[in-house]
Amino acid sequence: MANIRVCARFRPVILQDDGEVLGSARSDSRSFTLQNENDEQHKFSFDKVFYKDSEQADVYEFLARPLVRGIIC
C-alpha cells in the first residue's frame, strides 16, 4: 500500500492586489509560519517543505523518485 505525502513548495514573493506582502517565516524542513495582515501567526506542518531556494531536483528526489522506483521495481 502506498503512503500519501503532503508537501508545500514556496515560490518567490507575490504582491497582493493592494501591494502588501503576506509574511511567511521558515521554521524548518517540515513546517512554516504564515503571518496574515492582522499579524496573526499560523503554523503549518507537512511531510516536507520546499522553500524558494529549493531546486526542482530536490522536489523530484523526495516526491517522484520513490513513485517511479515503485513502479519499475
Predicted model as a PDB file, atoms N, CA, C, CB and O in Angstrom, pLDDT in the B-factor column:
MODEL        1                                                                  
ATOM      1  N   MET A   1       0.839  -1.175   0.000  1.00 41.00           N  
ATOM      2  CA  MET A   1       0.000   0.000   0.000  1.00 41.00           C  
ATOM      3  C   MET A   1       0.891   1.248   0.000  1.00 41.00           C  
ATOM      4  CB  MET A   1      -0.959  -0.007   1.221  1.00 41.00           C  
ATOM      5  O   MET A   1       1.902   1.294   0.702  1.00 41.00           O  
ATOM      6  N   ALA A   2       0.518   2.239  -0.776  1.00 58.00           N  
ATOM      7  CA  ALA A   2       1.310   3.461  -0.906  1.00 58.00           C  
ATOM      8  C   ALA A   2       0.986   4.447   0.210  1.00 58.00           C  
ATOM      9  CB  ALA A   2       1.064   4.112  -2.269  1.00 58.00           C  
ATOM     10  O   ALA A   2      -0.137   4.497   0.710  1.00 58.00           O  
ATOM     11  N   ASN A   3       1.981   5.219   0.584  1.00 77.00           N  
ATOM     12  CA  ASN A   3       1.793   6.288   1.558  1.00 77.00           C  
ATOM     13  C   ASN A   3       1.519   7.587   0.828  1.00 77.00           C  
ATOM     14  CB  ASN A   3       3.028   6.430   2.478  1.00 77.00           C  
ATOM     15  O   ASN A   3       2.008   7.806  -0.280  1.00 77.00           O  
ATOM     16  N   ILE A   4       0.746   8.431   1.447  1.00 83.00           N  
ATOM     17  CA  ILE A   4       0.474   9.746   0.892  1.00 83.00           C  
ATOM     18  C   ILE A   4       1.386  10.747   1.580  1.00 83.00           C  
ATOM     19  CB  ILE A   4      -1.023  10.139   1.063  1.00 83.00           C  
ATOM     20  O   ILE A   4       1.466  10.781   2.808  1.00 83.00           O  
ATOM     21  N   ARG A   5       2.067  11.555   0.797  1.00 87.00           N  
ATOM     22  CA  ARG A   5       2.934  12.595   1.325  1.00 87.00           C  
ATOM     23  C   ARG A   5       2.325  13.950   0.995  1.00 87.00           C  
ATOM     24  CB  ARG A   5       4.373  12.473   0.751  1.00 87.00           C  
ATOM     25  O   ARG A   5       1.868  14.180  -0.124  1.00 87.00           O  
ATOM     26  N   VAL A   6       2.322  14.826   1.960  1.00 91.00           N  
ATOM     27  CA  VAL A   6       1.799  16.171   1.765  1.00 91.00           C  
ATOM     28  C   VAL A   6       2.953  17.146   1.916  1.00 91.00           C  
ATOM     29  CB  VAL A   6       0.648  16.494   2.773  1.00 91.00           C  
ATOM     30  O   VAL A   6       3.619  17.184   2.950  1.00 91.00           O  
ATOM     31  N   CYS A   7       3.182  17.933   0.873  1.00 93.00           N  
ATOM     32  CA  CYS A   7       4.307  18.871   0.856  1.00 93.00           C  
ATOM     33  C   CYS A   7       3.812  20.258   0.486  1.00 93.00           C  
ATOM     34  CB  CYS A   7       5.403  18.407  -0.133  1.00 93.00           C  
ATOM     35  O   CYS A   7       2.722  20.432  -0.058  1.00 93.00           O  
ATOM     36  N   ALA A   8       4.647  21.236   0.799  1.00 91.00           N  
ATOM     37  CA  ALA A   8       4.382  22.615   0.383  1.00 91.00           C  
ATOM     38  C   ALA A   8       5.616  23.115  -0.343  1.00 91.00           C  
ATOM     39  CB  ALA A   8       4.027  23.539   1.608  1.00 91.00           C  
ATOM     40  O   ALA A   8       6.744  22.798   0.031  1.00 91.00           O  
ATOM     41  N   ARG A   9       5.390  23.899  -1.383  1.00 90.00           N  
ATOM     42  CA  ARG A   9       6.507  24.490  -2.109  1.00 90.00           C  
ATOM     43  C   ARG A   9       6.266  25.983  -2.243  1.00 90.00           C  
ATOM     44  CB  ARG A   9       6.685  23.829  -3.505  1.00 90.00           C  
ATOM     45  O   ARG A   9       5.222  26.413  -2.733  1.00 90.00           O  
ATOM     46  N   PHE A  10       7.236  26.769  -1.804  1.00 84.00           N  
ATOM     47  CA  PHE A  10       7.139  28.225  -1.886  1.00 84.00           C  
ATOM     48  C   PHE A  10       7.734  28.705  -3.188  1.00 84.00           C  
ATOM     49  CB  PHE A  10       7.842  28.894  -0.696  1.00 84.00           C  
ATOM     50  O   PHE A  10       8.685  28.122  -3.710  1.00 84.00           O  
ATOM     51  N   ARG A  11       7.176  29.753  -3.692  1.00 77.00           N  
ATOM     52  CA  ARG A  11       7.741  30.432  -4.840  1.00 77.00           C  
ATOM     53  C   ARG A  11       8.110  31.841  -4.393  1.00 77.00           C  
ATOM     54  CB  ARG A  11       6.744  30.449  -6.052  1.00 77.00           C  
ATOM     55  O   ARG A  11       7.754  32.230  -3.280  1.00 77.00           O  
ATOM     56  N   PRO A  12       8.799  32.611  -5.206  1.00 69.00           N  
ATOM     57  CA  PRO A  12       9.160  33.970  -4.796  1.00 69.00           C  
ATOM     58  C   PRO A  12       7.930  34.782  -4.382  1.00 69.00           C  
ATOM     59  CB  PRO A  12       9.895  34.684  -5.931  1.00 69.00           C  
ATOM     60  O   PRO A  12       6.808  34.466  -4.779  1.00 69.00           O  
ATOM     61  N   VAL A  13       8.145  35.806  -3.600  1.00 66.00           N  
ATOM     62  CA  VAL A  13       7.070  36.629  -3.044  1.00 66.00           C  
ATOM     63  C   VAL A  13       6.187  37.197  -4.145  1.00 66.00           C  
ATOM     64  CB  VAL A  13       7.649  37.764  -2.202  1.00 66.00           C  
ATOM     65  O   VAL A  13       6.666  37.645  -5.187  1.00 66.00           O  
ATOM     66  N   ILE A  14       4.883  37.166  -3.884  1.00 62.00           N  
ATOM     67  CA  ILE A  14       3.900  37.724  -4.808  1.00 62.00           C  
ATOM     68  C   ILE A  14       3.141  38.816  -4.053  1.00 62.00           C  
ATOM     69  CB  ILE A  14       2.919  36.609  -5.362  1.00 62.00           C  
ATOM     70  O   ILE A  14       2.693  38.601  -2.926  1.00 62.00           O  
ATOM     71  N   LEU A  15       3.001  39.964  -4.665  1.00 62.00           N  
ATOM     72  CA  LEU A  15       2.272  41.050  -4.029  1.00 62.00           C  
ATOM     73  C   LEU A  15       0.774  40.811  -4.114  1.00 62.00           C  
ATOM     74  CB  LEU A  15       2.634  42.387  -4.671  1.00 62.00           C  
ATOM     75  O   LEU A  15       0.270  40.299  -5.113  1.00 62.00           O  
ATOM     76  N   GLN A  16       0.064  41.192  -3.047  1.00 60.00           N  
ATOM     77  CA  GLN A  16      -1.390  41.161  -3.082  1.00 60.00           C  
ATOM     78  C   GLN A  16      -1.872  42.311  -3.955  1.00 60.00           C  
ATOM     79  CB  GLN A  16      -1.995  41.253  -1.647  1.00 60.00           C  
ATOM     80  O   GLN A  16      -1.072  43.130  -4.406  1.00 60.00           O  
ATOM     81  N   ASP A  17      -3.163  42.373  -4.192  1.00 57.00           N  
ATOM     82  CA  ASP A  17      -3.728  43.434  -5.024  1.00 57.00           C  
ATOM     83  C   ASP A  17      -3.393  44.826  -4.491  1.00 57.00           C  
ATOM     84  CB  ASP A  17      -5.235  43.271  -5.118  1.00 57.00           C  
ATOM     85  O   ASP A  17      -3.186  45.756  -5.270  1.00 57.00           O  
ATOM     86  N   ASP A  18      -3.338  44.971  -3.165  1.00 61.00           N  
ATOM     87  CA  ASP A  18      -3.059  46.278  -2.580  1.00 61.00           C  
ATOM     88  C   ASP A  18      -1.568  46.529  -2.381  1.00 61.00           C  
ATOM     89  CB  ASP A  18      -3.773  46.407  -1.259  1.00 61.00           C  
ATOM     90  O   ASP A  18      -1.193  47.539  -1.786  1.00 61.00           O  
ATOM     91  N   GLY A  19      -0.714  45.638  -2.865  1.00 61.00           N  
ATOM     92  CA  GLY A  19       0.720  45.817  -2.787  1.00 61.00           C  
ATOM     93  C   GLY A  19       1.366  45.283  -1.520  1.00 61.00           C  
ATOM     94  O   GLY A  19       2.590  45.332  -1.392  1.00 61.00           O  
ATOM     95  N   GLU A  20       0.569  44.767  -0.571  1.00 60.00           N  
ATOM     96  CA  GLU A  20       1.141  44.216   0.654  1.00 60.00           C  
ATOM     97  C   GLU A  20       1.625  42.788   0.424  1.00 60.00           C  
ATOM     98  CB  GLU A  20       0.112  44.253   1.795  1.00 60.00           C  
ATOM     99  O   GLU A  20       1.107  42.057  -0.421  1.00 60.00           O  
ATOM    100  N   VAL A  21       2.612  42.428   1.189  1.00 60.00           N  
ATOM    101  CA  VAL A  21       3.159  41.080   1.104  1.00 60.00           C  
ATOM    102  C   VAL A  21       2.739  40.313   2.345  1.00 60.00           C  
ATOM    103  CB  VAL A  21       4.711  41.104   0.958  1.00 60.00           C  
ATOM    104  O   VAL A  21       2.929  40.786   3.466  1.00 60.00           O  
ATOM    105  N   LEU A  22       2.164  39.124   2.149  1.00 62.00           N  
ATOM    106  CA  LEU A  22       1.874  38.260   3.291  1.00 62.00           C  
ATOM    107  C   LEU A  22       3.186  37.681   3.777  1.00 62.00           C  
ATOM    108  CB  LEU A  22       0.859  37.128   2.919  1.00 62.00           C  
ATOM    109  O   LEU A  22       4.004  37.230   2.976  1.00 62.00           O  
ATOM    110  N   GLY A  23       3.389  37.691   5.062  1.00 66.00           N  
ATOM    111  CA  GLY A  23       4.656  37.229   5.604  1.00 66.00           C  
ATOM    112  C   GLY A  23       4.662  35.743   5.896  1.00 66.00           C  
ATOM    113  O   GLY A  23       3.673  35.186   6.372  1.00 66.00           O  
ATOM    114  N   SER A  24       5.767  35.116   5.610  1.00 69.00           N  
ATOM    115  CA  SER A  24       5.966  33.721   5.993  1.00 69.00           C  
ATOM    116  C   SER A  24       7.380  33.594   6.529  1.00 69.00           C  
ATOM    117  CB  SER A  24       5.721  32.744   4.786  1.00 69.00           C  
ATOM    118  O   SER A  24       8.296  34.293   6.096  1.00 69.00           O  
ATOM    119  N   ALA A  25       7.531  32.702   7.462  1.00 71.00           N  
ATOM    120  CA  ALA A  25       8.838  32.503   8.077  1.00 71.00           C  
ATOM    121  C   ALA A  25       9.216  31.036   7.973  1.00 71.00           C  
ATOM    122  CB  ALA A  25       8.838  32.969   9.555  1.00 71.00           C  
ATOM    123  O   ALA A  25       8.394  30.149   8.205  1.00 71.00           O  
ATOM    124  N   ARG A  26      10.456  30.796   7.627  1.00 76.00           N  
ATOM    125  CA  ARG A  26      10.969  29.440   7.544  1.00 76.00           C  
ATOM    126  C   ARG A  26      11.095  28.895   8.960  1.00 76.00           C  
ATOM    127  CB  ARG A  26      12.337  29.394   6.794  1.00 76.00           C  
ATOM    128  O   ARG A  26      11.798  29.471   9.791  1.00 76.00           O  
ATOM    129  N   SER A  27      10.428  27.807   9.230  1.00 81.00           N  
ATOM    130  CA  SER A  27      10.539  27.183  10.545  1.00 81.00           C  
ATOM    131  C   SER A  27      11.577  26.079  10.495  1.00 81.00           C  
ATOM    132  CB  SER A  27       9.177  26.627  11.013  1.00 81.00           C  
ATOM    133  O   SER A  27      12.568  26.111  11.224  1.00 81.00           O  
ATOM    134  N   ASP A  28      11.344  25.104   9.634  1.00 88.00           N  
ATOM    135  CA  ASP A  28      12.280  24.005   9.430  1.00 88.00           C  
ATOM    136  C   ASP A  28      11.877  23.287   8.152  1.00 88.00           C  
ATOM    137  CB  ASP A  28      12.297  23.025  10.654  1.00 88.00           C  
ATOM    138  O   ASP A  28      11.064  23.804   7.386  1.00 88.00           O  
ATOM    139  N   SER A  29      12.424  22.115   7.911  1.00 91.00           N  
ATOM    140  CA  SER A  29      12.139  21.415   6.657  1.00 91.00           C  
ATOM    141  C   SER A  29      10.767  20.742   6.648  1.00 91.00           C  
ATOM    142  CB  SER A  29      13.206  20.379   6.398  1.00 91.00           C  
ATOM    143  O   SER A  29      10.381  20.137   5.649  1.00 91.00           O  
ATOM    144  N   ARG A  30      10.031  20.845   7.754  1.00 94.00           N  
ATOM    145  CA  ARG A  30       8.715  20.218   7.819  1.00 94.00           C  
ATOM    146  C   ARG A  30       7.591  21.184   8.182  1.00 94.00           C  
ATOM    147  CB  ARG A  30       8.745  19.104   8.811  1.00 94.00           C  
ATOM    148  O   ARG A  30       6.431  20.776   8.233  1.00 94.00           O  
ATOM    149  N   SER A  31       7.905  22.447   8.433  1.00 92.00           N  
ATOM    150  CA  SER A  31       6.853  23.393   8.803  1.00 92.00           C  
ATOM    151  C   SER A  31       7.245  24.823   8.446  1.00 92.00           C  
ATOM    152  CB  SER A  31       6.548  23.291  10.298  1.00 92.00           C  
ATOM    153  O   SER A  31       8.415  25.126   8.210  1.00 92.00           O  
ATOM    154  N   PHE A  32       6.233  25.696   8.412  1.00 88.00           N  
ATOM    155  CA  PHE A  32       6.459  27.120   8.207  1.00 88.00           C  
ATOM    156  C   PHE A  32       5.367  27.884   8.945  1.00 88.00           C  
ATOM    157  CB  PHE A  32       6.473  27.481   6.685  1.00 88.00           C  
ATOM    158  O   PHE A  32       4.328  27.324   9.294  1.00 88.00           O  
ATOM    159  N   THR A  33       5.613  29.151   9.175  1.00 87.00           N  
ATOM    160  CA  THR A  33       4.659  30.009   9.865  1.00 87.00           C  
ATOM    161  C   THR A  33       4.213  31.107   8.912  1.00 87.00           C  
ATOM    162  CB  THR A  33       5.277  30.613  11.159  1.00 87.00           C  
ATOM    163  O   THR A  33       5.040  31.756   8.271  1.00 87.00           O  
ATOM    164  N   LEU A  34       2.915  31.310   8.821  1.00 82.00           N  
ATOM    165  CA  LEU A  34       2.335  32.335   7.961  1.00 82.00           C  
ATOM    166  C   LEU A  34       1.760  33.432   8.848  1.00 82.00           C  
ATOM    167  CB  LEU A  34       1.237  31.736   7.020  1.00 82.00           C  
ATOM    168  O   LEU A  34       1.045  33.154   9.810  1.00 82.00           O  
ATOM    169  N   GLN A  35       2.078  34.669   8.518  1.00 80.00           N  
ATOM    170  CA  GLN A  35       1.556  35.813   9.259  1.00 80.00           C  
ATOM    171  C   GLN A  35       0.625  36.589   8.350  1.00 80.00           C  
ATOM    172  CB  GLN A  35       2.703  36.721   9.788  1.00 80.00           C  
ATOM    173  O   GLN A  35       1.028  37.037   7.277  1.00 80.00           O  
ATOM    174  N   ASN A  36      -0.628  36.752   8.779  1.00 76.00           N  
ATOM    175  CA  ASN A  36      -1.595  37.444   7.932  1.00 76.00           C  
ATOM    176  C   ASN A  36      -1.566  38.951   8.168  1.00 76.00           C  
ATOM    177  CB  ASN A  36      -2.999  36.904   8.183  1.00 76.00           C  
ATOM    178  O   ASN A  36      -0.743  39.451   8.934  1.00 76.00           O  
ATOM    179  N   GLU A  37      -2.467  39.666   7.506  1.00 77.00           N  
ATOM    180  CA  GLU A  37      -2.473  41.126   7.582  1.00 77.00           C  
ATOM    181  C   GLU A  37      -2.814  41.659   8.974  1.00 77.00           C  
ATOM    182  CB  GLU A  37      -3.452  41.678   6.584  1.00 77.00           C  
ATOM    183  O   GLU A  37      -2.568  42.831   9.258  1.00 77.00           O  
ATOM    184  N   ASN A  38      -3.376  40.817   9.848  1.00 83.00           N  
ATOM    185  CA  ASN A  38      -3.692  41.208  11.227  1.00 83.00           C  
ATOM    186  C   ASN A  38      -2.576  40.816  12.192  1.00 83.00           C  
ATOM    187  CB  ASN A  38      -5.008  40.566  11.670  1.00 83.00           C  
ATOM    188  O   ASN A  38      -2.762  40.857  13.409  1.00 83.00           O  
ATOM    189  N   ASP A  39      -1.426  40.441  11.657  1.00 82.00           N  
ATOM    190  CA  ASP A  39      -0.270  39.988  12.441  1.00 82.00           C  
ATOM    191  C   ASP A  39      -0.538  38.718  13.236  1.00 82.00           C  
ATOM    192  CB  ASP A  39       0.159  41.076  13.383  1.00 82.00           C  
ATOM    193  O   ASP A  39       0.167  38.432  14.204  1.00 82.00           O  
ATOM    194  N   GLU A  40      -1.543  37.959  12.839  1.00 86.00           N  
ATOM    195  CA  GLU A  40      -1.798  36.659  13.455  1.00 86.00           C  
ATOM    196  C   GLU A  40      -0.882  35.640  12.796  1.00 86.00           C  
ATOM    197  CB  GLU A  40      -3.304  36.240  13.316  1.00 86.00           C  
ATOM    198  O   GLU A  40      -0.714  35.647  11.577  1.00 86.00           O  
ATOM    199  N   GLN A  41      -0.296  34.773  13.592  1.00 87.00           N  
ATOM    200  CA  GLN A  41       0.612  33.761  13.057  1.00 87.00           C  
ATOM    201  C   GLN A  41      -0.048  32.391  13.102  1.00 87.00           C  
ATOM    202  CB  GLN A  41       1.939  33.746  13.842  1.00 87.00           C  
ATOM    203  O   GLN A  41      -0.702  32.028  14.080  1.00 87.00           O  
ATOM    204  N   HIS A  42       0.139  31.645  12.030  1.00 88.00           N  
ATOM    205  CA  HIS A  42      -0.410  30.297  11.920  1.00 88.00           C  
ATOM    206  C   HIS A  42       0.699  29.366  11.458  1.00 88.00           C  
ATOM    207  CB  HIS A  42      -1.625  30.253  10.937  1.00 88.00           C  
ATOM    208  O   HIS A  42       1.329  29.611  10.429  1.00 88.00           O  
ATOM    209  N   LYS A  43       0.941  28.306  12.209  1.00 91.00           N  
ATOM    210  CA  LYS A  43       1.990  27.352  11.855  1.00 91.00           C  
ATOM    211  C   LYS A  43       1.364  26.166  11.118  1.00 91.00           C  
ATOM    212  CB  LYS A  43       2.759  26.872  13.127  1.00 91.00           C  
ATOM    213  O   LYS A  43       0.330  25.640  11.530  1.00 91.00           O  
ATOM    214  N   PHE A  44       2.002  25.759  10.032  1.00 92.00           N  
ATOM    215  CA  PHE A  44       1.544  24.640   9.223  1.00 92.00           C  
ATOM    216  C   PHE A  44       2.653  23.605   9.161  1.00 92.00           C  
ATOM    217  CB  PHE A  44       1.131  25.103   7.797  1.00 92.00           C  
ATOM    218  O   PHE A  44       3.825  23.952   9.018  1.00 92.00           O  
ATOM    219  N   SER A  45       2.286  22.337   9.268  1.00 94.00           N  
ATOM    220  CA  SER A  45       3.262  21.247   9.218  1.00 94.00           C  
ATOM    221  C   SER A  45       2.944  20.301   8.070  1.00 94.00           C  
ATOM    222  CB  SER A  45       3.287  20.477  10.549  1.00 94.00           C  
ATOM    223  O   SER A  45       1.779  20.036   7.770  1.00 94.00           O  
ATOM    224  N   PHE A  46       3.982  19.802   7.439  1.00 94.00           N  
ATOM    225  CA  PHE A  46       3.869  18.909   6.283  1.00 94.00           C  
ATOM    226  C   PHE A  46       4.911  17.809   6.397  1.00 94.00           C  
ATOM    227  CB  PHE A  46       4.042  19.691   4.950  1.00 94.00           C  
ATOM    228  O   PHE A  46       5.740  17.823   7.306  1.00 94.00           O  
ATOM    229  N   ASP A  47       4.867  16.865   5.480  1.00 94.00           N  
ATOM    230  CA  ASP A  47       5.924  15.858   5.411  1.00 94.00           C  
ATOM    231  C   ASP A  47       7.231  16.504   4.981  1.00 94.00           C  
ATOM    232  CB  ASP A  47       5.540  14.724   4.439  1.00 94.00           C  
ATOM    233  O   ASP A  47       8.311  16.066   5.379  1.00 94.00           O  
ATOM    234  N   LYS A  48       7.127  17.553   4.163  1.00 94.00           N  
ATOM    235  CA  LYS A  48       8.312  18.257   3.682  1.00 94.00           C  
ATOM    236  C   LYS A  48       7.890  19.635   3.194  1.00 94.00           C  
ATOM    237  CB  LYS A  48       9.028  17.457   2.548  1.00 94.00           C  
ATOM    238  O   LYS A  48       6.834  19.790   2.579  1.00 94.00           O  
ATOM    239  N   VAL A  49       8.722  20.635   3.472  1.00 93.00           N  
ATOM    240  CA  VAL A  49       8.503  21.981   2.951  1.00 93.00           C  
ATOM    241  C   VAL A  49       9.684  22.326   2.056  1.00 93.00           C  
ATOM    242  CB  VAL A  49       8.337  23.032   4.109  1.00 93.00           C  
ATOM    243  O   VAL A  49      10.841  22.226   2.465  1.00 93.00           O  
ATOM    244  N   PHE A  50       9.378  22.733   0.837  1.00 93.00           N  
ATOM    245  CA  PHE A  50      10.392  23.177  -0.111  1.00 93.00           C  
ATOM    246  C   PHE A  50      10.298  24.691  -0.197  1.00 93.00           C  
ATOM    247  CB  PHE A  50      10.206  22.507  -1.521  1.00 93.00           C  
ATOM    248  O   PHE A  50       9.293  25.229  -0.661  1.00 93.00           O  
ATOM    249  N   TYR A  51      11.334  25.371   0.246  1.00 89.00           N  
ATOM    250  CA  TYR A  51      11.342  26.830   0.226  1.00 89.00           C  
ATOM    251  C   TYR A  51      11.800  27.325  -1.135  1.00 89.00           C  
ATOM    252  CB  TYR A  51      12.250  27.389   1.337  1.00 89.00           C  
ATOM    253  O   TYR A  51      12.195  26.533  -1.991  1.00 89.00           O  
ATOM    254  N   LYS A  52      11.746  28.649  -1.335  1.00 86.00           N  
ATOM    255  CA  LYS A  52      12.023  29.207  -2.661  1.00 86.00           C  
ATOM    256  C   LYS A  52      13.437  28.935  -3.152  1.00 86.00           C  
ATOM    257  CB  LYS A  52      11.787  30.685  -2.645  1.00 86.00           C  
ATOM    258  O   LYS A  52      13.707  29.069  -4.346  1.00 86.00           O  
ATOM    259  N   ASP A  53      14.354  28.551  -2.247  1.00 88.00           N  
ATOM    260  CA  ASP A  53      15.713  28.217  -2.686  1.00 88.00           C  
ATOM    261  C   ASP A  53      15.876  26.735  -3.021  1.00 88.00           C  
ATOM    262  CB  ASP A  53      16.710  28.605  -1.612  1.00 88.00           C  
ATOM    263  O   ASP A  53      16.975  26.290  -3.353  1.00 88.00           O  
ATOM    264  N   SER A  54      14.790  25.972  -2.937  1.00 91.00           N  
ATOM    265  CA  SER A  54      14.842  24.547  -3.292  1.00 91.00           C  
ATOM    266  C   SER A  54      14.941  24.379  -4.800  1.00 91.00           C  
ATOM    267  CB  SER A  54      13.601  23.804  -2.756  1.00 91.00           C  
ATOM    268  O   SER A  54      14.379  25.164  -5.564  1.00 91.00           O  
ATOM    269  N   GLU A  55      15.648  23.366  -5.209  1.00 92.00           N  
ATOM    270  CA  GLU A  55      15.786  23.053  -6.634  1.00 92.00           C  
ATOM    271  C   GLU A  55      14.686  22.073  -7.051  1.00 92.00           C  
ATOM    272  CB  GLU A  55      17.196  22.458  -6.937  1.00 92.00           C  
ATOM    273  O   GLU A  55      14.141  21.344  -6.223  1.00 92.00           O  
ATOM    274  N   GLN A  56      14.375  22.069  -8.327  1.00 92.00           N  
ATOM    275  CA  GLN A  56      13.400  21.120  -8.858  1.00 92.00           C  
ATOM    276  C   GLN A  56      13.855  19.681  -8.590  1.00 92.00           C  
ATOM    277  CB  GLN A  56      13.193  21.348 -10.373  1.00 92.00           C  
ATOM    278  O   GLN A  56      13.033  18.800  -8.341  1.00 92.00           O  
ATOM    279  N   ALA A  57      15.158  19.457  -8.643  1.00 95.00           N  
ATOM    280  CA  ALA A  57      15.704  18.121  -8.383  1.00 95.00           C  
ATOM    281  C   ALA A  57      15.407  17.669  -6.953  1.00 95.00           C  
ATOM    282  CB  ALA A  57      17.219  18.106  -8.633  1.00 95.00           C  
ATOM    283  O   ALA A  57      15.187  16.481  -6.718  1.00 95.00           O  
ATOM    284  N   ASP A  58      15.398  18.602  -5.995  1.00 94.00           N  
ATOM    285  CA  ASP A  58      15.059  18.255  -4.610  1.00 94.00           C  
ATOM    286  C   ASP A  58      13.628  17.741  -4.513  1.00 94.00           C  
ATOM    287  CB  ASP A  58      15.245  19.473  -3.688  1.00 94.00           C  
ATOM    288  O   ASP A  58      13.352  16.755  -3.829  1.00 94.00           O  
ATOM    289  N   VAL A  59      12.730  18.419  -5.204  1.00 92.00           N  
ATOM    290  CA  VAL A  59      11.324  18.018  -5.208  1.00 92.00           C  
ATOM    291  C   VAL A  59      11.182  16.638  -5.849  1.00 92.00           C  
ATOM    292  CB  VAL A  59      10.455  19.061  -5.961  1.00 92.00           C  
ATOM    293  O   VAL A  59      10.479  15.774  -5.324  1.00 92.00           O  
ATOM    294  N   TYR A  60      11.845  16.439  -6.973  1.00 93.00           N  
ATOM    295  CA  TYR A  60      11.789  15.151  -7.656  1.00 93.00           C  
ATOM    296  C   TYR A  60      12.308  14.024  -6.766  1.00 93.00           C  
ATOM    297  CB  TYR A  60      12.594  15.205  -8.952  1.00 93.00           C  
ATOM    298  O   TYR A  60      11.666  12.981  -6.644  1.00 93.00           O  
ATOM    299  N   GLU A  61      13.462  14.233  -6.148  1.00 93.00           N  
ATOM    300  CA  GLU A  61      14.061  13.186  -5.309  1.00 93.00           C  
ATOM    301  C   GLU A  61      13.143  12.781  -4.164  1.00 93.00           C  
ATOM    302  CB  GLU A  61      15.400  13.659  -4.750  1.00 93.00           C  
ATOM    303  O   GLU A  61      13.053  11.600  -3.827  1.00 93.00           O  
ATOM    304  N   PHE A  62      12.469  13.740  -3.571  1.00 92.00           N  
ATOM    305  CA  PHE A  62      11.618  13.438  -2.429  1.00 92.00           C  
ATOM    306  C   PHE A  62      10.264  12.860  -2.836  1.00 92.00           C  
ATOM    307  CB  PHE A  62      11.411  14.682  -1.609  1.00 92.00           C  
ATOM    308  O   PHE A  62       9.771  11.929  -2.200  1.00 92.00           O  
ATOM    309  N   LEU A  63       9.663  13.408  -3.893  1.00 89.00           N  
ATOM    310  CA  LEU A  63       8.301  13.012  -4.253  1.00 89.00           C  
ATOM    311  C   LEU A  63       8.196  11.997  -5.390  1.00 89.00           C  
ATOM    312  CB  LEU A  63       7.534  14.216  -4.624  1.00 89.00           C  
ATOM    313  O   LEU A  63       7.513  10.982  -5.255  1.00 89.00           O  
ATOM    314  N   ALA A  64       8.853  12.260  -6.483  1.00 88.00           N  
ATOM    315  CA  ALA A  64       8.641  11.452  -7.684  1.00 88.00           C  
ATOM    316  C   ALA A  64       9.499  10.198  -7.747  1.00 88.00           C  
ATOM    317  CB  ALA A  64       8.905  12.281  -8.890  1.00 88.00           C  
ATOM    318  O   ALA A  64       9.014   9.137  -8.141  1.00 88.00           O  
ATOM    319  N   ARG A  65      10.763  10.304  -7.367  1.00 90.00           N  
ATOM    320  CA  ARG A  65      11.657   9.154  -7.491  1.00 90.00           C  
ATOM    321  C   ARG A  65      11.122   7.907  -6.779  1.00 90.00           C  
ATOM    322  CB  ARG A  65      13.021   9.508  -6.939  1.00 90.00           C  
ATOM    323  O   ARG A  65      11.148   6.828  -7.372  1.00 90.00           O  
ATOM    324  N   PRO A  66      10.639   8.005  -5.535  1.00 86.00           N  
ATOM    325  CA  PRO A  66      10.096   6.804  -4.884  1.00 86.00           C  
ATOM    326  C   PRO A  66       8.914   6.193  -5.646  1.00 86.00           C  
ATOM    327  CB  PRO A  66       9.661   7.141  -3.470  1.00 86.00           C  
ATOM    328  O   PRO A  66       8.758   4.973  -5.679  1.00 86.00           O  
ATOM    329  N   LEU A  67       8.089   7.041  -6.253  1.00 84.00           N  
ATOM    330  CA  LEU A  67       6.964   6.524  -7.039  1.00 84.00           C  
ATOM    331  C   LEU A  67       7.456   5.793  -8.282  1.00 84.00           C  
ATOM    332  CB  LEU A  67       6.020   7.666  -7.440  1.00 84.00           C  
ATOM    333  O   LEU A  67       6.982   4.703  -8.600  1.00 84.00           O  
ATOM    334  N   VAL A  68       8.404   6.400  -8.977  1.00 87.00           N  
ATOM    335  CA  VAL A  68       8.940   5.794 -10.193  1.00 87.00           C  
ATOM    336  C   VAL A  68       9.615   4.472  -9.873  1.00 87.00           C  
ATOM    337  CB  VAL A  68       9.929   6.742 -10.883  1.00 87.00           C  
ATOM    338  O   VAL A  68       9.417   3.485 -10.582  1.00 87.00           O  
ATOM    339  N   ARG A  69      10.414   4.443  -8.808  1.00 86.00           N  
ATOM    340  CA  ARG A  69      11.078   3.199  -8.418  1.00 86.00           C  
ATOM    341  C   ARG A  69      10.078   2.115  -8.035  1.00 86.00           C  
ATOM    342  CB  ARG A  69      12.027   3.453  -7.260  1.00 86.00           C  
ATOM    343  O   ARG A  69      10.284   0.939  -8.333  1.00 86.00           O  
ATOM    344  N   GLY A  70       8.994   2.514  -7.373  1.00 82.00           N  
ATOM    345  CA  GLY A  70       7.953   1.547  -7.001  1.00 82.00           C  
ATOM    346  C   GLY A  70       7.275   0.934  -8.208  1.00 82.00           C  
ATOM    347  O   GLY A  70       6.865  -0.226  -8.173  1.00 82.00           O  
ATOM    348  N   ILE A  71       7.156   1.703  -9.269  1.00 86.00           N  
ATOM    349  CA  ILE A  71       6.513   1.195 -10.488  1.00 86.00           C  
ATOM    350  C   ILE A  71       7.476   0.304 -11.263  1.00 86.00           C  
ATOM    351  CB  ILE A  71       6.032   2.363 -11.380  1.00 86.00           C  
ATOM    352  O   ILE A  71       7.083  -0.748 -11.767  1.00 86.00           O  
ATOM    353  N   ILE A  72       8.728   0.719 -11.357  1.00 87.00           N  
ATOM    354  CA  ILE A  72       9.708  -0.014 -12.155  1.00 87.00           C  
ATOM    355  C   ILE A  72      10.156  -1.305 -11.471  1.00 87.00           C  
ATOM    356  CB  ILE A  72      10.916   0.867 -12.433  1.00 87.00           C  
ATOM    357  O   ILE A  72      10.300  -2.337 -12.125  1.00 87.00           O  
ATOM    358  N   CYS A  73      10.371  -1.249 -10.183  1.00 76.00           N  
ATOM    359  CA  CYS A  73      10.932  -2.416  -9.469  1.00 76.00           C  
ATOM    360  C   CYS A  73       9.878  -3.391  -9.042  1.00 76.00           C  
ATOM    361  CB  CYS A  73      11.705  -1.973  -8.261  1.00 76.00           C  
ATOM    362  O   CYS A  73      10.194  -4.414  -8.435  1.00 76.00           O  
TER     363      CYS A  73                                                      
ENDMDL                                                                          
END                                                                             
